[in-house]
């Protein structure tokens, strides 16, 4: 017997029992971003490898170790997208969306990185990304923080902490880079392999090292805020003032750097201690130089991405009240005439009762087996049609989750009766 084929490691099936939670999360996030005037853009899964190597940075873990890259039949190097910002910028440039325009865009879907799978970190993972183009001031930075805070409130999530920092302008960051490299060179014997490799090419990433043996060295390093120029200081001060006015709590983390090369000025992360090592649920910042770096005109930009798997884990750990996806009603049918009438009646009821989830028994079976299916479906009621009901143009409505008596209802009155039950149950959060 052939061995059963399994899913690729780190790329997980999302089963029917889980999808209602995913849909609730996605719908809530979509409602929030639309409330702030953002429009959806849908991006391809595959891009030219050059897009990511140029935008993310050659000397990053993503480009060096984690991208799924291959040559297609034409010999072109293609990569499954490891993140969405570069693709969003490419699409905006390609379709002329940035010239003398302000854009507020969002996207969602799977991303791919060849990492070691663990809780909250998968090789295929899902993100929602939000990007704004054409606004240079700290107001858009702050508004996006307000947006993320609203997401947590809508989802009922508690315990996420906001950390912020400024990476400065390219000139300020260059001055800091020089000071950091000088410091690290004097302690070269204490650098691990990754840090030694990054020392010349991407030293700021050393500050983000997760190696415990590196933490004391990193803690004593020069701090980037001490090297900010006046422009960066004013921008960051304005950003923090807006958070203060809005009452958004935050902490300035001078060690906060982003893992992608295109960030500048404001950066932020929402972190939690409820997910173990994978504590970041949302992160982003300003990337004013990326459009120009990829060949476009200088364009200020700010954005963030949030990981759906991690948000979902937080949602479930908080015992959030998720909307039901089980059918309200399961239709049990006995006989050929009942099957014919039942399929038509079911559609009539779906048309008449807004939001009704009605599942019809298909495939035959005895009353006993059909009622077992009805019970397993999670439906609150069974709607029974047999020969007697067909003759009398009635149906039996039987509660499956309570001891209430069943009732005989005229088919012409079913829509009103079921609609009333759903309204009562919705008020009591029962159905």
BASE-850101 format. One record per residue (C-alpha): residue number from 1; x, y, z. Coordinates in Angstrom, 3 decimals, padded with zeros to 6 digits. Layout:
! BASE-850101
+-----+----------+----------+----------+
!   n !       xx !       yy !       zz !
+-----+----------+----------+----------+
! NUM !        X !        Y !        Z !
...
+-----+----------+----------+----------+
***
This chain:
! BASE-850101
+-----+----------+----------+----------+
!   n !       xx !       yy !       zz !
+-----+----------+----------+----------+
!   1 !  000.000 !  000.000 !  000.000 !
!   2 !  001.387 !  003.403 ! -001.002 !
!   3 !  002.430 !  005.735 !  001.791 !
!   4 ! -000.124 !  008.471 !  002.445 !
!   5 !  001.068 !  011.857 !  001.178 !
!   6 !  001.362 !  014.448 !  003.953 !
!   7 !  001.345 !  018.231 !  003.812 !
!   8 !  004.710 !  019.982 !  003.469 !
!   9 !  006.256 !  020.573 !  006.887 !
!  10 !  005.306 !  023.978 !  008.210 !
!  11 !  002.413 !  024.382 !  005.750 !
!  12 ! -000.783 !  023.554 !  007.572 !
!  13 ! -004.325 !  022.686 !  006.591 !
!  14 ! -007.007 !  024.896 !  008.128 !
!  15 ! -009.846 !  022.496 !  008.873 !
!  16 ! -013.597 !  023.267 !  008.857 !
!  17 ! -013.726 !  023.360 !  012.660 !
!  18 ! -011.179 !  026.212 !  012.586 !
!  19 ! -012.318 !  028.283 !  009.633 !
!  20 ! -015.129 !  030.107 !  011.437 !
!  21 ! -012.553 !  031.651 !  013.794 !
!  22 ! -010.390 !  032.627 !  010.816 !
!  23 ! -013.381 !  034.191 !  009.051 !
!  24 ! -014.342 !  036.145 !  012.155 !
!  25 ! -010.789 !  037.461 !  012.527 !
!  26 ! -010.479 !  038.386 !  008.846 !
!  27 ! -013.915 !  040.035 !  008.752 !
!  28 ! -013.158 !  042.112 !  011.852 !
!  29 ! -009.811 !  043.319 !  010.503 !
!  30 ! -011.404 !  044.131 !  007.151 !
!  31 ! -014.116 !  046.217 !  008.817 !
!  32 ! -011.541 !  048.200 !  010.796 !
!  33 ! -009.271 !  049.031 !  007.833 !
!  34 ! -012.281 !  050.015 !  005.740 !
!  35 ! -013.395 !  052.334 !  008.560 !
!  36 ! -010.134 !  054.258 !  008.047 !
!  37 ! -010.619 !  054.609 !  004.297 !
!  38 ! -008.247 !  051.876 !  003.075 !
!  39 ! -008.912 !  049.945 ! -000.131 !
!  40 ! -007.901 !  046.368 ! -000.849 !
!  41 ! -005.183 !  045.476 ! -003.362 !
!  42 ! -004.652 !  041.817 ! -004.317 !
!  43 ! -001.093 !  040.778 ! -005.082 !
!  44 !  000.449 !  037.688 ! -006.753 !
!  45 !  002.120 !  034.988 ! -004.692 !
!  46 !  005.129 !  034.880 ! -007.035 !
!  47 !  007.450 !  037.781 ! -007.788 !
!  48 !  010.825 !  038.182 ! -009.426 !
!  49 !  013.501 !  037.340 ! -006.869 !
!  50 !  015.231 !  040.661 ! -007.490 !
!  51 !  012.279 !  042.512 ! -005.961 !
!  52 !  012.893 !  040.996 ! -002.535 !
!  53 !  016.679 !  040.859 ! -002.645 !
!  54 !  016.777 !  044.585 ! -003.436 !
!  55 !  014.024 !  045.764 ! -001.090 !
!  56 !  014.524 !  043.523 !  001.943 !
!  57 !  018.317 !  043.548 !  001.733 !
!  58 !  020.850 !  040.999 !  000.546 !
!  59 !  022.284 !  040.481 !  004.041 !
!  60 !  019.102 !  039.533 !  005.884 !
!  61 !  017.982 !  036.173 !  007.180 !
!  62 !  014.980 !  036.293 !  004.863 !
!  63 !  017.011 !  036.666 !  001.665 !
!  64 !  019.992 !  034.585 !  002.745 !
!  65 !  018.205 !  031.648 !  004.358 !
!  66 !  014.423 !  031.718 !  004.186 !
!  67 !  013.084 !  032.506 !  000.718 !
!  68 !  011.511 !  029.842 ! -001.498 !
!  69 !  013.331 !  030.645 ! -004.747 !
!  70 !  013.521 !  028.699 ! -008.003 !
!  71 !  014.176 !  029.164 ! -011.718 !
!  72 !  011.143 !  028.756 ! -013.950 !
!  73 !  011.203 !  027.187 ! -017.412 !
!  74 !  012.386 !  030.445 ! -018.961 !
!  75 !  015.317 !  030.600 ! -016.579 !
!  76 !  013.848 !  033.512 ! -014.595 !
!  77 !  014.474 !  033.456 ! -010.847 !
!  78 !  011.135 !  033.623 ! -009.020 !
!  79 !  010.311 !  033.687 ! -005.313 !
!  80 !  007.210 !  032.949 ! -003.284 !
!  81 !  006.540 !  036.208 ! -001.481 !
!  82 !  008.081 !  036.272 !  002.028 !
!  83 !  006.337 !  039.564 !  002.863 !
!  84 !  003.915 !  041.963 !  001.198 !
!  85 !  005.306 !  045.492 !  001.264 !
!  86 !  007.720 !  045.060 ! -001.647 !
!  87 !  004.946 !  043.547 ! -003.784 !
!  88 !  002.591 !  046.389 ! -002.868 !
!  89 !  005.198 !  049.000 ! -003.835 !
!  90 !  005.946 !  047.177 ! -007.092 !
!  91 !  002.241 !  047.070 ! -007.988 !
!  92 !  001.751 !  050.761 ! -007.191 !
!  93 !  004.727 !  051.739 ! -009.336 !
!  94 !  003.759 !  049.447 ! -012.201 !
!  95 !  000.195 !  050.775 ! -012.386 !
!  96 !  000.928 !  054.451 ! -011.767 !
!  97 ! -000.804 !  054.692 ! -008.397 !
!  98 !  001.779 !  056.911 ! -006.698 !
!  99 !  002.388 !  059.891 ! -008.977 !
! 100 !  000.862 !  062.992 ! -007.307 !
! 101 ! -001.479 !  060.713 ! -005.373 !
! 102 ! -002.109 !  059.608 ! -001.823 !
! 103 ! -002.882 !  055.920 ! -001.442 !
! 104 ! -004.272 !  053.967 !  001.506 !
! 105 ! -004.104 !  050.254 !  000.685 !
! 106 ! -004.376 !  046.919 !  002.431 !
! 107 ! -003.853 !  043.293 !  001.402 !
! 108 ! -003.969 !  039.846 !  002.922 !
! 109 ! -002.990 !  036.279 !  002.252 !
! 110 ! -000.253 !  033.690 !  002.654 !
! 111 !  003.472 !  034.440 !  002.853 !
! 112 !  006.314 !  031.898 !  002.679 !
! 113 !  009.573 !  031.577 !  004.612 !
! 114 !  011.690 !  028.469 !  005.075 !
! 115 !  012.034 !  028.750 !  008.849 !
! 116 !  012.129 !  026.111 !  011.558 !
! 117 !  008.445 !  025.455 !  012.296 !
! 118 !  007.323 !  026.128 !  015.854 !
! 119 !  004.266 !  027.501 !  017.607 !
! 120 !  003.356 !  030.788 !  015.962 !
! 121 !  005.982 !  030.440 !  013.223 !
! 122 !  005.218 !  028.471 !  010.074 !
! 123 !  006.633 !  028.145 !  006.568 !
! 124 !  003.328 !  029.211 !  005.073 !
! 125 !  001.785 !  031.874 !  007.273 !
! 126 ! -000.886 !  034.490 !  006.766 !
! 127 ! -000.655 !  038.246 !  007.102 !
! 128 ! -002.768 !  041.324 !  006.703 !
! 129 ! -000.702 !  044.305 !  005.578 !
! 130 ! -001.695 !  047.973 !  005.562 !
! 131 !  000.297 !  050.608 !  003.618 !
! 132 ! -000.100 !  054.363 !  003.148 !
! 133 !  001.787 !  056.362 !  000.505 !
! 134 !  002.317 !  060.080 ! -000.037 !
! 135 !  002.043 !  061.371 !  003.567 !
! 136 !  005.332 !  062.475 !  005.165 !
! 137 !  004.142 !  063.647 !  008.583 !
! 138 !  003.783 !  061.786 !  011.876 !
! 139 ! -000.013 !  062.034 !  011.709 !
! 140 ! -000.336 !  058.977 !  009.453 !
! 141 !  002.122 !  057.092 !  011.686 !
! 142 ! -000.096 !  057.796 !  014.689 !
! 143 ! -003.341 !  057.030 !  012.856 !
! 144 ! -002.071 !  053.564 !  011.986 !
! 145 ! -001.302 !  052.969 !  015.657 !
! 146 ! -004.858 !  054.052 !  016.459 !
! 147 ! -006.074 !  051.580 !  013.840 !
! 148 ! -004.188 !  048.672 !  015.397 !
! 149 ! -005.411 !  049.622 !  018.869 !
! 150 ! -008.968 !  049.609 !  017.522 !
! 151 ! -008.373 !  046.122 !  016.113 !
! 152 ! -007.385 !  044.812 !  019.533 !
! 153 ! -010.431 !  046.466 !  021.117 !
! 154 ! -012.799 !  045.027 !  018.507 !
! 155 ! -011.329 !  041.567 !  018.978 !
! 156 ! -011.429 !  041.844 !  022.762 !
! 157 ! -007.678 !  041.216 !  023.097 !
! 158 ! -005.847 !  042.296 !  026.226 !
! 159 ! -002.190 !  042.419 !  027.187 !
! 160 ! -000.587 !  043.634 !  023.935 !
! 161 !  002.093 !  046.271 !  024.613 !
! 162 !  003.196 !  048.911 !  022.140 !
! 163 !  006.932 !  049.517 !  021.657 !
! 164 !  008.165 !  052.370 !  019.461 !
! 165 !  011.483 !  053.742 !  018.254 !
! 166 !  012.966 !  055.923 !  015.538 !
! 167 !  015.598 !  054.642 !  013.134 !
! 168 !  016.227 !  058.180 !  011.905 !
! 169 !  016.930 !  059.458 !  008.431 !
! 170 !  019.496 !  057.625 !  006.300 !
! 171 !  022.111 !  060.245 !  007.247 !
! 172 !  021.450 !  059.871 !  010.981 !
! 173 !  021.454 !  056.115 !  010.705 !
! 174 !  024.794 !  056.217 !  008.837 !
! 175 !  026.381 !  058.152 !  011.714 !
! 176 !  024.996 !  055.682 !  014.222 !
! 177 !  026.117 !  052.751 !  012.093 !
! 178 !  029.699 !  054.014 !  012.177 !
! 179 !  029.651 !  054.339 !  015.976 !
! 180 !  028.058 !  050.905 !  016.390 !
! 181 !  030.615 !  049.213 !  014.122 !
! 182 !  033.487 !  050.845 !  016.036 !
! 183 !  032.050 !  049.555 !  019.303 !
! 184 !  031.453 !  046.027 !  017.992 !
! 185 !  034.914 !  045.791 !  016.472 !
! 186 !  036.454 !  046.380 !  019.885 !
! 187 !  034.491 !  043.345 !  021.109 !
! 188 !  034.884 !  041.190 !  018.005 !
! 189 !  035.823 !  038.137 !  020.072 !
! 190 !  032.356 !  038.190 !  021.681 !
! 191 !  030.413 !  038.210 !  018.398 !
! 192 !  028.636 !  035.043 !  017.298 !
! 193 !  028.829 !  033.760 !  013.725 !
! 194 !  025.775 !  035.662 !  012.450 !
! 195 !  026.890 !  038.914 !  014.058 !
! 196 !  030.398 !  038.601 !  012.658 !
! 197 !  028.933 !  038.155 !  009.194 !
! 198 !  026.651 !  041.188 !  009.626 !
! 199 !  029.255 !  043.490 !  011.136 !
! 200 !  030.200 !  045.165 !  007.851 !
! 201 !  027.055 !  044.695 !  005.812 !
! 202 !  024.128 !  045.133 !  008.235 !
! 203 !  025.306 !  045.908 !  011.769 !
! 204 !  021.946 !  047.231 !  013.019 !
! 205 !  020.573 !  043.711 !  012.709 !
! 206 !  023.016 !  042.654 !  015.438 !
! 207 !  020.872 !  044.648 !  017.875 !
! 208 !  018.034 !  042.263 !  017.053 !
! 209 !  020.072 !  039.150 !  017.948 !
! 210 !  018.140 !  036.499 !  019.875 !
! 211 !  021.332 !  034.785 !  021.063 !
! 212 !  021.378 !  035.006 !  024.909 !
! 213 !  025.180 !  035.200 !  024.860 !
! 214 !  024.949 !  038.429 !  022.864 !
! 215 !  022.506 !  040.289 !  025.096 !
! 216 !  025.032 !  041.877 !  027.485 !
! 217 !  027.115 !  043.116 !  024.553 !
! 218 !  024.057 !  044.547 !  022.815 !
! 219 !  022.831 !  046.220 !  026.004 !
! 220 !  026.100 !  048.172 !  026.329 !
! 221 !  026.189 !  049.282 !  022.685 !
! 222 !  025.656 !  052.924 !  021.661 !
! 223 !  021.980 !  053.834 !  021.474 !
! 224 !  020.486 !  054.982 !  018.214 !
! 225 !  018.328 !  057.796 !  019.718 !
! 226 !  021.547 !  059.584 !  020.714 !
! 227 !  022.455 !  059.932 !  017.015 !
! 228 !  019.164 !  061.188 !  015.607 !
! 229 !  019.235 !  064.410 !  013.613 !
! 230 !  016.805 !  067.263 !  014.234 !
! 231 !  014.410 !  066.154 !  011.486 !
! 232 !  014.115 !  062.662 !  012.956 !
! 233 !  013.751 !  063.998 !  016.515 !
! 234 !  010.934 !  066.355 !  015.497 !
! 235 !  009.122 !  063.629 !  013.597 !
! 236 !  009.377 !  061.160 !  016.479 !
! 237 !  008.403 !  063.780 !  019.036 !
! 238 !  005.325 !  064.692 !  017.006 !
! 239 !  004.401 !  061.043 !  016.684 !
! 240 !  004.709 !  060.408 !  020.443 !
! 241 !  002.715 !  063.579 !  021.211 !
! 242 ! -000.180 !  062.315 !  019.105 !
! 243 ! -000.136 !  059.011 !  020.985 !
! 244 ! -000.108 !  060.897 !  024.280 !
! 245 ! -003.083 !  063.050 !  023.285 !
! 246 ! -005.032 !  059.942 !  022.280 !
! 247 ! -004.143 !  058.143 !  025.516 !
! 248 ! -002.364 !  055.279 !  023.756 !
! 249 !  000.156 !  053.708 !  026.128 !
! 250 !  003.598 !  052.941 !  024.708 !
! 251 !  007.218 !  052.456 !  025.653 !
! 252 !  010.243 !  053.721 !  023.743 !
! 253 !  012.558 !  050.779 !  023.037 !
! 254 !  015.905 !  052.131 !  021.731 !
! 255 !  016.917 !  048.579 !  020.698 !
! 256 !  013.896 !  048.121 !  018.473 !
! 257 !  015.005 !  047.628 !  014.870 !
! 258 !  013.120 !  046.019 !  012.041 !
! 259 !  014.464 !  042.999 !  010.210 !
! 260 !  014.022 !  044.600 !  006.776 !
! 261 !  016.412 !  047.182 !  005.345 !
! 262 !  013.801 !  049.550 !  003.959 !
! 263 !  012.612 !  051.042 !  007.265 !
! 264 !  013.454 !  054.601 !  008.443 !
! 265 !  012.245 !  056.987 !  011.149 !
! 266 !  009.245 !  055.581 !  013.088 !
! 267 !  009.132 !  051.838 !  013.766 !
! 268 !  006.847 !  049.971 !  016.144 !
! 269 !  005.835 !  046.549 !  017.414 !
! 270 !  002.877 !  045.248 !  019.387 !
! 271 !  004.221 !  042.491 !  021.626 !
! 272 !  002.735 !  040.033 !  024.096 !
! 273 !  004.092 !  037.542 !  026.596 !
! 274 !  001.175 !  035.172 !  026.003 !
! 275 !  002.707 !  033.400 !  022.989 !
! 276 !  006.080 !  032.294 !  024.317 !
! 277 !  009.073 !  033.148 !  022.152 !
! 278 !  006.956 !  034.403 !  019.241 !
! 279 !  005.775 !  037.538 !  021.036 !
! 280 !  005.291 !  040.031 !  018.167 !
! 281 !  001.763 !  040.108 !  016.751 !
! 282 !  001.986 !  043.297 !  014.689 !
! 283 !  004.934 !  045.361 !  013.477 !
! 284 !  005.766 !  048.059 !  010.983 !
! 285 !  007.039 !  051.547 !  010.442 !
! 286 !  008.035 !  054.187 !  007.928 !
! 287 !  009.808 !  053.262 !  004.677 !
! 288 !  010.247 !  056.590 !  002.897 !
! 289 !  013.139 !  055.451 !  000.699 !
! 290 !  011.786 !  052.183 ! -000.693 !
! 291 !  009.861 !  053.501 ! -003.694 !
! 292 !  012.846 !  055.518 ! -004.879 !
! 293 !  015.201 !  052.604 ! -004.200 !
! 294 !  013.095 !  050.390 ! -006.469 !
! 295 !  013.206 !  052.952 ! -009.285 !
! 296 !  010.291 !  055.265 ! -008.546 !
! 297 !  010.042 !  058.875 ! -007.422 !
! 298 !  010.739 !  059.724 ! -003.765 !
! 299 !  007.555 !  058.792 ! -001.897 !
! 300 !  006.916 !  058.884 !  001.856 !
! 301 !  005.285 !  055.692 !  003.113 !
! 302 !  004.201 !  053.992 !  006.319 !
! 303 !  002.772 !  050.544 !  006.922 !
! 304 !  002.479 !  047.468 !  009.069 !
! 305 !  001.751 !  043.768 !  008.906 !
! 306 !  000.127 !  041.486 !  011.442 !
! 307 !  000.323 !  037.721 !  011.644 !
! 308 ! -003.046 !  036.007 !  011.596 !
! 309 ! -001.855 !  032.750 !  013.176 !
! 310 ! -000.519 !  034.604 !  016.201 !
! 311 ! -003.581 !  036.835 !  016.480 !
! 312 ! -005.803 !  033.785 !  016.272 !
! 313 ! -003.841 !  032.062 !  019.029 !
! 314 ! -004.357 !  035.135 !  021.222 !
! 315 ! -008.038 !  035.219 !  020.340 !
! 316 ! -008.573 !  031.581 !  021.295 !
! 317 ! -006.517 !  031.846 !  024.488 !
! 318 ! -008.717 !  034.765 !  025.558 !
! 319 ! -011.862 !  032.604 !  025.157 !
! 320 ! -013.312 !  035.188 !  022.796 !
! 321 ! -016.972 !  034.768 !  021.885 !
! 322 ! -016.765 !  033.689 !  018.241 !
! 323 ! -019.809 !  033.696 !  015.967 !
! 324 ! -021.377 !  030.309 !  015.323 !
! 325 ! -020.990 !  028.593 !  011.964 !
! 326 ! -023.085 !  025.489 !  012.612 !
! 327 ! -026.419 !  025.320 !  010.771 !
! 328 ! -029.414 !  026.753 !  012.561 !
! 329 ! -031.660 !  024.096 !  011.077 !
! 330 ! -031.076 !  020.560 !  009.743 !
! 331 ! -033.825 !  019.265 !  007.416 !
! 332 ! -034.733 !  015.584 !  007.851 !
! 333 ! -036.554 !  014.030 !  004.877 !
! 334 ! -038.463 !  010.767 !  004.454 !
! 335 ! -039.623 !  009.671 !  001.038 !
! 336 ! -039.154 !  010.789 ! -002.556 !
! 337 ! -041.830 !  013.493 ! -002.447 !
! 338 ! -040.375 !  014.905 !  000.769 !
! 339 ! -036.914 !  015.031 ! -000.800 !
! 340 ! -038.275 !  016.908 ! -003.836 !
! 341 ! -040.325 !  019.356 ! -001.781 !
! 342 ! -037.620 !  019.695 !  000.872 !
! 343 ! -034.926 !  020.961 ! -001.495 !
! 344 ! -037.302 !  023.630 ! -002.872 !
! 345 ! -038.654 !  024.559 !  000.576 !
! 346 ! -035.103 !  024.944 !  001.917 !
! 347 ! -034.263 !  027.543 ! -000.729 !
! 348 ! -037.556 !  029.344 ! -000.088 !
! 349 ! -036.640 !  029.605 !  003.594 !
! 350 ! -033.092 !  030.796 !  002.842 !
! 351 ! -034.583 !  033.508 !  000.616 !
! 352 ! -037.090 !  034.567 !  003.255 !
! 353 ! -034.982 !  034.433 !  006.451 !
! 354 ! -031.890 !  036.621 !  006.381 !
! 355 ! -028.766 !  034.870 !  007.601 !
! 356 ! -030.409 !  031.474 !  007.914 !
! 357 ! -027.998 !  028.534 !  007.841 !
! 358 ! -030.074 !  025.536 !  006.767 !
! 359 ! -028.574 !  022.159 !  005.894 !
! 360 ! -030.658 !  019.598 !  004.010 !
! 361 ! -030.019 !  015.896 !  004.532 !
! 362 ! -028.747 !  014.478 !  001.252 !
! 363 ! -027.842 !  010.891 !  000.540 !
! 364 ! -030.920 !  009.297 !  002.105 !
! 365 ! -030.927 !  007.299 !  005.299 !
! 366 ! -033.410 !  006.275 !  007.971 !
! 367 ! -034.949 !  008.757 !  010.396 !
! 368 ! -032.577 !  007.495 !  013.077 !
! 369 ! -029.459 !  007.991 !  010.964 !
! 370 ! -030.644 !  011.398 !  009.766 !
! 371 ! -031.245 !  012.573 !  013.327 !
! 372 ! -027.726 !  011.435 !  014.232 !
! 373 ! -026.419 !  013.575 !  011.391 !
! 374 ! -028.587 !  016.472 !  012.559 !
! 375 ! -027.146 !  016.184 !  016.058 !
! 376 ! -023.559 !  016.003 !  014.785 !
! 377 ! -024.130 !  019.068 !  012.612 !
! 378 ! -024.599 !  021.237 !  015.685 !
! 379 ! -027.964 !  022.526 !  014.453 !
! 380 ! -030.350 !  023.961 !  017.015 !
! 381 ! -033.438 !  022.533 !  015.283 !
! 382 ! -034.443 !  019.659 !  013.062 !
! 383 ! -037.069 !  020.392 !  010.412 !
! 384 ! -038.868 !  017.147 !  009.522 !
! 385 ! -040.738 !  016.426 !  006.305 !
! 386 ! -042.382 !  013.061 !  005.681 !
! 387 ! -045.355 !  011.726 !  003.761 !
! 388 ! -047.853 !  013.034 !  006.320 !
! 389 ! -046.311 !  016.511 !  006.339 !
! 390 ! -046.287 !  016.629 !  002.537 !
! 391 ! -049.977 !  015.725 !  002.433 !
! 392 ! -050.880 !  018.389 !  005.016 !
! 393 ! -048.370 !  021.019 !  003.806 !
! 394 ! -046.836 !  021.191 !  007.257 !
! 395 ! -043.437 !  020.439 !  008.818 !
! 396 ! -042.286 !  019.382 !  012.271 !
! 397 ! -039.873 !  021.727 !  014.017 !
! 398 ! -037.974 !  019.814 !  016.691 !
! 399 ! -035.493 !  021.462 !  019.132 !
! 400 ! -032.206 !  019.549 !  019.321 !
! 401 ! -030.446 !  021.496 !  022.085 !
! 402 ! -033.248 !  021.849 !  024.621 !
! 403 ! -036.120 !  019.866 !  026.174 !
! 404 ! -038.753 !  022.079 !  024.546 !
! 405 ! -041.596 !  020.324 !  022.762 !
! 406 ! -041.588 !  019.888 !  019.015 !
! 407 ! -044.261 !  021.753 !  017.090 !
! 408 ! -046.147 !  021.319 !  013.848 !
! 409 ! -045.945 !  024.405 !  011.637 !
! 410 ! -047.659 !  025.103 !  008.336 !
! 411 ! -045.086 !  025.356 !  005.551 !
! 412 ! -046.456 !  028.788 !  004.694 !
! 413 ! -045.657 !  029.963 !  008.239 !
! 414 ! -042.211 !  028.382 !  008.595 !
! 415 ! -040.248 !  031.467 !  007.556 !
! 416 ! -041.912 !  033.648 !  010.183 !
! 417 ! -041.554 !  031.009 !  012.900 !
! 418 ! -037.892 !  030.239 !  012.195 !
! 419 ! -037.110 !  033.947 !  011.831 !
! 420 ! -038.649 !  034.582 !  015.226 !
! 421 ! -036.666 !  031.780 !  016.831 !
! 422 ! -033.445 !  033.088 !  015.349 !
! 423 ! -034.187 !  036.603 !  016.597 !
! 424 ! -034.904 !  035.293 !  020.106 !
! 425 ! -031.811 !  033.122 !  020.092 !
! 426 ! -029.620 !  035.938 !  018.779 !
! 427 ! -030.752 !  038.153 !  021.657 !
! 428 ! -029.925 !  035.363 !  024.080 !
! 429 ! -026.718 !  034.272 !  022.242 !
! 430 ! -028.080 !  030.776 !  021.959 !
! 431 ! -028.422 !  029.907 !  018.277 !
+-----+----------+----------+----------+
***
